[in-house]
Amino acid sequence: MFSGVLLSLLAAAMVFLACFTLGTQLLDRTVYGQPFLEQMADRQFSRLQTYVKQERITVKNLHRLNAWCSQGDEVYLTIYQGDTALYDCLAIGGDLIDAEEYDPAWENPEQEYTLTLSDGTAVQAFLYYYAGDVYYYWVVGSSGLAAFLIFSLCFVAFVHRKLRCIKQLKKELDILAGGDLTYPVTVRGQDELGELALGIDQMRRSILAHQDAEEKMRSANSQLVTAMSHDLRTPLTSLLAYLELMDRGKYEDEEQLRHFISRSLEKALRIRSMADKLFEYFLVYSSEWEQPDMELADADGTIQQFWGEYAFSLESRGFVVRSDFNRLNGTMAVNIDLLRRAFDNIYANLLKYAAPDQPIEIVCRREGELVQLTVTNYISSQRDKCESTNIGLNTCRRIIQCHGGTFFVREADGRFQTAVTLPLREVDRK
């Protein structure tokens, strides 16, 4: 809108300047030109001569010329005899202004007339005619009127164009409101309406992308449920079969019974693994997951309980573990089950991807009001042969974020580092 007003003002200023320039040039060639002024001066002198005869003006009553000078025409009249000024006045709009000094050298010889008084005395007269400022004011007024008209026309045209854009935008919004989000919004110009249209179009694209993502998510969830139902049915059927055999005592000896129990345990573990993956998938991709219940736990005891066990388990499997646990002196608001699941995923990644011939570093220290836990390991050369969906890391990130912390992973120079921060509370001292 501001640009439209500015352009309208600029157009009006240009029109005013053009009209004013042309008008003044026309005045200079007509009413303010020398030929016109001389013609009007001759006409005024004829009127003066007639007035002198009618009013019987003589040298002794030249002051009676004031009545003629004040009739409204803008003239300058000087009557002299020899080097002596007999009468001198300047009439501007009917008002008389007496001249205080006079010098014949100031006068223009071309404006000199011979005036014959009523008693036959001949005197010299200088008469000048002035067109006045009224024509100049007319030019200024006309130029201003033309500029105002141009400004109004430009502004109305600009507003009409904006109204067409608004009507077009309203029409497109009605289409979008009807549910057709594939209809593109027309973006015109770089002004406020253009920015509004661009914002609406970006919102339309964002909604489409969100809907597409939700559709893909629903499709993935449906496929996951179908696949999990199929995958669960096989081990569950086998498990039920083994349990039914054991319940009915249909086994030959203790060795076969132990075989049934072993197979049943294997199927149960497989079912639990599938259930864990299903939970992790839901945890990462579900938007309806509620905030879990939290409880206050001692930070030192919680961290060392988990990672002390993990370190011992890693060492028992042949890994070299370097642990550095600093005193935390505080409590944490945690959900123990979820935190265990997050740390279990980190531990599982170490077992799966850590190089067995390189040390694993576990460092836990306090950084202000945060618990900083970093786990660093060298990457095994066999990692590329292992399939990974990154569900475990995404699950860790989601769990840590719901605890108010942060979860980062870094990989560089063959090393993989996991960094976890959790908020820490001071221990109440009484």
C-alpha positions in Angstrom: 0.0 0.0 0.0 2.8 2.4 0.9 4.5 1.8 -2.5 1.2 2.6 -4.3 0.8 5.9 -2.4 4.5 6.8 -3.1 4.1 6.0 -6.8 0.9 8.1 -7.0 2.6 11.0 -5.3 5.5 10.7 -7.7 3.2 10.7 -10.7 1.3 13.7 -9.3 4.5 15.6 -8.6 5.7 15.0 -12.2 2.4 16.1 -13.6 2.4 19.3 -11.4 6.0 20.1 -12.5 5.1 19.6 -16.2 1.9 21.6 -16.1 3.6 24.4 -14.1 6.5 24.6 -16.5 4.2 24.6 -19.6 1.9 27.2 -17.9 4.7 29.6 -17.0 6.2 29.3 -20.5 2.8 30.1 -22.0 2.4 33.1 -19.7 5.9 34.3 -20.7 4.8 34.2 -24.3 1.4 35.8 -23.8 0.3 37.9 -20.8 3.8 38.3 -19.4 5.4 38.8 -22.8 6.7 42.2 -23.9 4.5 42.5 -27.0 1.3 42.0 -24.9 2.5 44.4 -22.2 3.3 47.1 -24.8 -0.1 46.6 -26.4 -1.9 46.9 -23.1 0.2 50.0 -22.2 -0.8 51.7 -25.5 -4.4 50.9 -24.7 -4.1 52.3 -21.2 -2.5 55.5 -22.5 -5.4 56.0 -24.9 -7.8 55.6 -22.0 -5.7 58.1 -20.0 -5.7 60.6 -22.8 -9.5 60.4 -23.0 -9.8 60.7 -19.3 -7.6 63.8 -19.2 -9.8 65.5 -21.8 -13.1 64.5 -20.1 -12.0 65.6 -16.6 -10.1 68.7 -17.8 -6.9 67.7 -16.2 -4.2 70.4 -16.1 -0.8 70.7 -14.5 -2.5 72.2 -11.5 -4.9 69.3 -10.8 -2.8 66.3 -11.8 -3.8 64.7 -8.5 -7.2 64.0 -10.0 -5.4 61.2 -12.0 -5.5 59.2 -8.8 -9.1 58.3 -9.6 -8.1 56.9 -13.0 -5.1 55.0 -11.6 -7.3 53.3 -8.9 -9.8 51.9 -11.4 -8.3 48.4 -11.0 -5.7 48.0 -13.8 -2.2 47.6 -12.6 -0.2 50.4 -14.1 2.8 52.6 -13.2 2.4 56.2 -14.4 5.0 59.0 -14.3 4.3 62.5 -15.7 7.2 64.9 -16.0 8.2 68.1 -17.7 11.9 68.6 -18.4 13.7 66.9 -15.4 10.9 67.6 -13.0 8.4 64.9 -12.1 4.9 66.4 -12.0 3.0 63.2 -11.1 4.2 59.7 -10.1 2.1 56.7 -8.8 2.0 52.9 -8.9 -1.4 51.3 -9.0 -1.5 47.7 -7.9 -4.9 46.1 -7.7 -6.5 49.6 -7.2 -4.2 50.6 -4.4 -2.0 53.7 -5.0 1.6 53.8 -4.0 3.4 57.2 -4.3 7.0 57.1 -5.5 9.4 58.9 -3.2 12.2 59.5 -5.7 12.3 59.9 -9.5 15.1 59.8 -12.0 14.3 59.9 -15.8 17.3 57.7 -16.5 15.4 54.8 -14.8 12.7 54.8 -17.4 12.4 52.8 -20.6 12.4 55.1 -23.6 10.0 52.7 -25.5 7.4 53.3 -22.8 7.5 57.2 -23.2 4.3 58.9 -24.3 3.4 62.5 -25.0 0.3 63.5 -23.0 -1.7 66.5 -24.0 -3.5 68.1 -21.0 -6.9 69.8 -21.4 -5.3 73.3 -21.6 -3.1 72.2 -24.5 0.1 71.7 -22.4 2.2 68.8 -23.7 4.0 66.8 -21.1 6.0 63.6 -21.1 4.6 60.4 -19.5 6.0 57.0 -18.8 3.2 54.3 -18.6 3.9 50.7 -17.7 1.3 48.0 -17.6 1.6 44.9 -15.3 -0.4 41.8 -16.0 -0.5 41.0 -12.2 -0.1 37.7 -10.4 -3.6 36.4 -11.0 -2.5 34.4 -14.1 0.4 32.9 -12.2 -2.0 31.8 -9.4 -4.2 30.3 -12.1 -1.3 28.3 -13.4 -0.4 27.1 -9.9 -4.0 26.2 -9.1 -4.5 24.4 -12.5 -1.3 22.5 -12.0 -2.3 21.5 -8.5 -5.7 20.4 -9.7 -4.2 18.3 -12.5 -1.7 16.7 -10.0 -4.6 15.9 -7.6 -6.5 14.3 -10.4 -3.5 12.2 -11.5 -2.9 11.2 -7.9 -6.5 10.2 -7.5 -6.6 8.2 -10.7 -3.3 6.4 -9.9 -4.3 5.7 -6.4 -7.7 4.4 -7.4 -6.1 2.2 -10.1 -3.7 0.9 -7.5 -6.5 0.2 -5.0 -8.6 -1.4 -7.7 -5.6 -3.7 -8.6 -5.3 -4.6 -4.9 -9.0 -5.3 -4.7 -8.7 -7.7 -7.6 -5.8 -9.4 -5.9 -7.9 -9.7 -2.7 -10.9 -11.1 -4.6 -8.6 -13.6 -6.3 -7.1 -14.5 -2.9 -10.6 -14.9 -1.4 -11.7 -17.1 -4.3 -8.6 -19.3 -3.8 -9.1 -19.5 -0.1 -12.7 -20.6 -0.6 -11.3 -23.4 -2.8 -8.8 -24.4 -0.1 -11.5 -24.2 2.6 -13.5 -26.6 0.4 -10.7 -29.2 0.9 -8.8 -29.0 -2.3 -5.3 -28.2 -0.9 -3.7 -29.1 -4.3 -5.0 -25.8 -5.8 -2.0 -23.3 -5.8 -2.3 -19.9 -4.4 -1.4 -17.0 -6.8 1.4 -14.9 -5.5 1.7 -11.4 -7.0 4.2 -8.7 -6.1 6.4 -8.2 -3.1 4.1 -6.1 -0.9 2.0 -7.1 2.1 -0.6 -8.9 -0.1 2.1 -10.8 -1.9 3.7 -11.8 1.4 0.2 -12.9 2.7 -0.4 -15.0 -0.4 3.0 -16.5 -0.1 2.4 -17.4 3.5 -0.9 -19.0 2.7 0.7 -21.0 -0.1 3.5 -22.1 2.2 0.9 -23.1 4.8 -1.0 -25.1 2.1 2.2 -26.9 1.2 3.0 -27.6 4.8 -0.4 -29.1 5.4 -0.1 -31.2 2.3 3.3 -32.4 3.5 2.0 -33.1 6.9 -1.0 -35.0 5.5 1.3 -37.0 3.3 3.6 -37.8 6.2 0.5 -38.9 8.3 -0.7 -41.0 5.4 2.7 -42.7 5.1 2.7 -43.1 8.9 -0.7 -44.8 8.9 0.4 -47.0 6.0 3.6 -47.9 7.8 1.7 -48.6 11.0 -0.8 -50.8 9.2 2.1 -52.7 7.5 3.8 -53.0 10.9 0.7 -54.4 12.6 0.2 -56.8 9.8 3.8 -57.9 9.7 4.0 -58.2 13.5 0.8 -60.2 13.7 2.2 -62.6 11.1 5.6 -62.8 12.7 4.2 -63.2 16.2 1.8 -66.0 15.2 4.5 -68.4 14.1 6.6 -68.5 17.4 3.4 -68.2 19.5 1.9 -71.2 17.8 5.1 -73.1 18.4 5.2 -72.0 22.0 1.6 -73.1 22.6 2.4 -76.4 21.0 5.4 -77.1 23.2 3.5 -76.0 26.3 0.5 -78.2 25.4 2.8 -81.2 25.0 4.4 -80.6 28.3 1.0 -80.0 30.0 -0.3 -83.3 28.7 3.0 -85.1 29.6 3.5 -86.1 26.0 7.3 -86.4 26.2 9.4 -89.5 26.2 12.0 -88.7 28.9 13.6 -85.8 30.8 15.9 -85.0 28.0 13.0 -84.4 25.6 11.3 -82.3 28.3 14.4 -80.1 28.7 14.4 -79.8 24.9 10.7 -78.6 25.0 11.5 -76.2 27.7 14.5 -74.8 25.8 12.5 -74.4 22.7 9.7 -72.7 24.6 12.2 -70.3 26.2 13.6 -69.5 22.8 10.2 -68.8 21.3 9.3 -66.6 24.4 12.5 -64.6 24.0 11.7 -64.1 20.3 8.2 -62.9 21.2 9.6 -60.5 23.8 12.1 -59.1 21.2 9.3 -58.5 18.8 7.3 -56.8 21.5 10.2 -54.6 22.4 10.7 -53.5 18.7 7.0 -52.8 18.5 7.1 -50.6 21.6 10.2 -48.8 20.3 8.5 -48.1 17.0 5.5 -46.8 18.8 7.6 -44.7 21.1 9.5 -43.1 18.2 6.8 -42.5 15.7 3.6 -42.1 17.8 2.4 -38.5 18.3 0.0 -39.6 21.1 2.5 -40.9 23.6 1.9 -39.5 27.0 4.4 -38.1 29.4 5.5 -41.0 31.7 5.3 -40.9 35.5 8.6 -39.7 37.1 10.2 -40.4 40.5 13.1 -38.9 42.3 16.2 -41.1 42.3 19.7 -40.6 43.6 21.8 -39.6 40.6 25.0 -41.4 41.7 23.2 -44.7 42.6 21.1 -44.7 39.4 24.0 -44.0 36.9 26.5 -46.4 38.6 23.9 -49.1 39.0 23.2 -49.2 35.3 26.6 -48.5 33.9 28.4 -50.5 36.5 26.4 -53.6 35.4 27.0 -52.7 31.7 30.8 -52.3 32.3 31.0 -55.6 34.1 29.0 -57.3 31.3 31.2 -55.8 28.6 34.4 -56.9 30.4 33.0 -60.4 30.8 32.5 -60.5 27.0 36.1 -59.6 26.4 35.9 -55.8 26.0 38.3 -53.4 27.7 36.3 -50.8 29.6 37.6 -47.6 31.1 35.1 -46.0 33.5 35.3 -42.6 35.1 32.3 -41.8 37.4 32.6 -38.5 39.2 30.4 -37.6 42.2 27.1 -36.0 41.1 25.6 -35.1 44.5 22.1 -34.7 43.4 18.8 -36.4 42.4 17.1 -36.9 39.1 13.4 -37.1 38.1 13.3 -40.3 36.1 11.2 -43.2 35.0 13.4 -46.1 35.8 11.9 -48.5 33.3 12.2 -46.1 30.4 15.7 -45.0 31.4 16.7 -48.6 31.5 15.4 -49.2 28.1 17.4 -46.2 26.7 20.6 -47.4 28.4 19.9 -51.0 27.2 19.8 -49.7 23.6 23.2 -48.0 24.1 24.6 -51.2 25.6 23.2 -53.3 22.8 24.8 -51.0 20.2 28.1 -51.5 22.0 27.8 -55.2 21.8 26.8 -55.0 18.1 29.1 -52.3 16.7 32.1 -51.7 19.1 35.5 -53.0 18.0 36.4 -55.8 20.5 40.2 -55.0 20.3 39.7 -51.3 21.3 38.8 -49.8 24.7 35.3 -48.5 25.5 35.3 -45.3 27.5 32.4 -44.5 29.9 32.6 -41.0 31.5 30.0 -39.5 33.8 30.4 -36.1 35.4 28.5 -33.1 36.6 28.3 -30.0 34.4 26.5 -27.3 36.3 23.0 -28.5 36.8 23.3 -31.3 34.3 24.5 -34.9 34.4 26.8 -35.4 31.4 27.3 -39.1 30.3 29.5 -39.9 27.3 30.1 -43.4 25.9 32.9 -43.7 23.3 33.9 -46.7 21.3 35.8 -47.6 18.2 33.6 -48.9 15.4 33.9 -52.5 14.4 34.9 -53.4 10.9 31.9 -55.7 10.8 29.4 -52.9 11.2 28.5 -52.6 7.6 27.4 -56.3 7.6 24.9 -55.7 10.4 21.5 -54.4 9.5 20.3 -51.3 11.4 17.1 -49.3 11.3 18.3 -46.7 13.9 15.1 -47.4 15.8 17.2 -47.9 18.9 19.0 -44.6 18.8 15.7 -42.8 18.0 14.1 -44.5 21.0 17.0 -43.3 23.2 16.5 -39.8 21.9 12.8 -39.8 22.6 13.2 -41.2 26.1 15.9 -38.8 27.1 14.0 -35.8 25.7 10.9 -36.8 27.8 13.2 -36.6 30.8 14.1 -33.0 29.9 17.6 -34.0 28.6 19.4 -34.2 25.3 20.8 -37.1 23.3 23.5 -36.7 20.6 25.6 -39.1 18.6 28.9 -38.3 16.9 31.0 -40.3 14.5 34.5 -39.3 13.4 37.8 -40.9 12.6 36.4 -44.4 13.2 35.1 -43.5 16.7 31.4 -43.4 17.7 30.4 -41.3 20.7 27.0 -41.2 22.5 26.4 -38.1 24.7 23.5 -37.9 27.1 22.6 -35.0 29.4 19.9 -35.2 32.1 18.8 -32.4 34.5 20.1 -32.7 38.0 18.6 -31.5 41.3 20.4 -30.6 44.4 20.0 -32.9 47.4 17.9 -31.3 50.1 20.0 -30.6 53.2 18.3 -30.1 56.6 
